[in-house]
């Protein structure tokens, strides 16, 4: 019986592996036997490269040969010159014909030489992400447009070059080192298949770019243009009129006051807009009334850090769109418990609500949402007034709520957290970061009632030293305790209760020592990542004995990166352990 699994057809194992909730789970199966290794290699569709040794000529091609069905490669975490990596990738294209997504973000400048070589051989690239590129300018857009004319999605958000200029009066000089309307115009003319573009943070872009996109990219479905300070309502209207397929628009720092009759005609004729996001803008009730009368197929609404609208405007809008699935209302000062009680009657289809920074909201709002929103699954109430009123759950229970974030509620106490746990017994994600009034009692009770929790985060909680003793927590996979009071005793408890723990963030935990780490590593068999940065009682010597234990995590951040020499890092990599100085990542041991 024990060997009958070998008789299962490959197709059956493929179906089993495809049902895993995370591709990283394939790594464990790849270690079982060579047939599983070959199968999991074929099933991997995406790859994030972070090992700088791949800058060596030919190294990337070995990965491409190993994973023949890749369709997405992320090089954003790879430091150093990307040109040779992209050249090697171009030379390996014949082995991975499915590749259609590439990310080269977080760089000083674009690797133009490598992109040109890749563009010659890869004609099917569909998605290109180059956000956070410091020296991005119009010439880069000209190259992208020539190399990849069939792109459907392009992200050129948040370049940093324009910040070296003190004012827009220097725009003519800045244009030589930044993206301007001229670059977007050329881009739009050569990439008519574009469906989604993110130009967020390109401060020199004006309405002229939006007009060009509206004229040349008629299939545009989504545009993100936050922090484009020179864009006005006129430009937004031009793209709304022309792009009949536009379903998602995200803007910030605009003024929407009194509206023209032209916009009224447009609003009443739109039938495609599903996702509307406005932030840091002046929004009038008149605009919200107009939006309410437009009968759009909206499913997502976000009004974050916006001013000048009132309860009357938002009530009418929500009454008109009672099928909304997601609402974000960050830092809306007039929202009170009574306001939320009034508008919650329109939210019966709501799945996600974000109320971060609404400081007049208390515990009662959570009770109201759990009672009045039967479809609700995610509640984000960071930095609110969650502590200020007593209320009882009165038997109210919403088993659909699976994600709750109550971070930065400094006076959130154990009793309030217990109430939340009783109302949401099927929680899978709980964040109570920087809730200084919480103690172990609240966490212990939440874990006892909500035994489905997979991700627990209590960063910055000085009153939490452990998660308590008790029954096995077989679903808990992620714990983040950055800057908390978690100590060796707490690690022993985690080890005894969380055998399937995969990721543990202990950054800046002063009470953690090598003794506690050995105790937890001994019992946890599913390790992937551990962050030990700024843990002063964990030395490099003790780390050596930890990572070479039989069940050590394969990705880790050491307590002091400066003490982690290149030779030691190379030795660890040679033995299949992955070191990072910025974040923990996983890699199967070979």
URKA-V194795 format. One record per residue. PSI is psi in whole degrees, -180 to 180 (NA if undefined). Layout:
PSI
PSI
//
This chain:
-37
-24
5
-20
-26
-21
-9
137
154
-36
-36
-45
-36
-42
-39
-49
-33
-15
-1
141
-14
133
-27
-20
-21
-25
-41
-42
-30
-18
-9
-49
167
-40
-39
-38
-46
-40
-45
-33
-39
-26
-16
126
-23
153
126
117
125
-7
114
-14
-15
-5
-15
138
128
-10
-39
-32
-31
-39
-39
-41
-34
-37
83
-15
20
137
-5
131
128
116
15
-22
3
118
157
-174
121
-13
-51
-32
-44
-33
-46
-40
-42
-38
-13
6
-34
-20
-13
76
-10
-8
121
5
134
135
122
42
174
55
163
-41
163
143
77
-43
-47
-40
-37
-42
-41
-40
-28
-32
-21
101
-11
15
127
-31
126
123
118
59
162
43
120
-49
60
130
-176
-36
-33
-39
-37
-42
-46
-44
-38
-37
-39
67
-15
14
141
-27
131
130
111
36
154
51
159
-3
-36
-16
-10
-8
139
-19
164
-6
-16
22
-36
-38
-38
-33
-22
-18
19
168
132
-178
-34
-43
-43
-36
-48
-43
-46
-35
-32
-11
67
-15
1
129
-27
135
139
111
20
136
0
93
-13
-3
137
-170
-25
-38
-40
-38
-43
-44
-39
-28
-35
-22
74
-14
10
127
-26
138
128
125
47
148
29
87
-18
-2
137
176
-32
-44
-39
-41
-36
-39
-29
-39
-43
-35
95
-21
2
119
-12
125
132
119
164
162
47
165
118
90
-123
139
146
162
-28
-41
-35
-44
-40
-46
-37
-9
-12
137
10
-20
116
-29
116
117
123
133
153
46
162
116
125
156
-34
-41
-43
-37
-43
-42
-38
-35
-5
-15
50
159
44
134
-12
129
130
121
85
130
32
154
171
-2
165
-180
-35
-45
-47
-32
-45
-39
-47
-32
-35
-27
67
-1
9
139
-27
133
134
122
81
133
47
108
-30
-11
124
177
-42
-40
-46
-33
-36
-47
-16
-21
-17
4
32
-21
0
136
-39
133
135
119
31
136
2
88
-6
2
140
-168
-34
-32
-41
-43
-45
-45
-44
-34
-43
-10
85
-20
0
133
-28
129
122
112
51
145
48
-168
48
-16
-9
-8
142
140
157
146
-17
36
-2
130
133
95
-9
-21
120
-17
124
125
111
29
156
32
87
-30
12
123
177
-40
-42
-40
-37
-40
-45
-43
-41
-36
-22
71
-16
25
138
-24
125
123
123
45
139
42
89
-14
-3
148
-177
-29
-43
-44
-44
-44
-43
-42
-30
-42
-39
76
8
0
128
-26
116
128
117
45
144
26
101
-14
3
110
-20
174
8
165
160
-157
163
141
80
-15
-12
115
-25
129
128
121
37
127
18
-179
13
132
-170
-39
-40
-38
-38
-41
-41
-44
-38
-21
-19
70
-20
17
131
-36
134
123
109
21
132
30
104
-24
2
133
175
-32
-46
-38
-41
-37
-40
-37
-32
-33
-22
124
1
24
141
-43
143
135
116
16
137
37
96
-21
7
117
164
-37
-46
-29
-36
-46
-28
-50
-19
12
165
-29
30
151
149
-7
133
158
124
164
-32
106
-32
-26
-5
95
163
-39
-40
-41
-43
-37
-43
-44
-37
-30
12
11
139
120
144
145
6
-24
153
137
164
148
132
141
135
NA
//
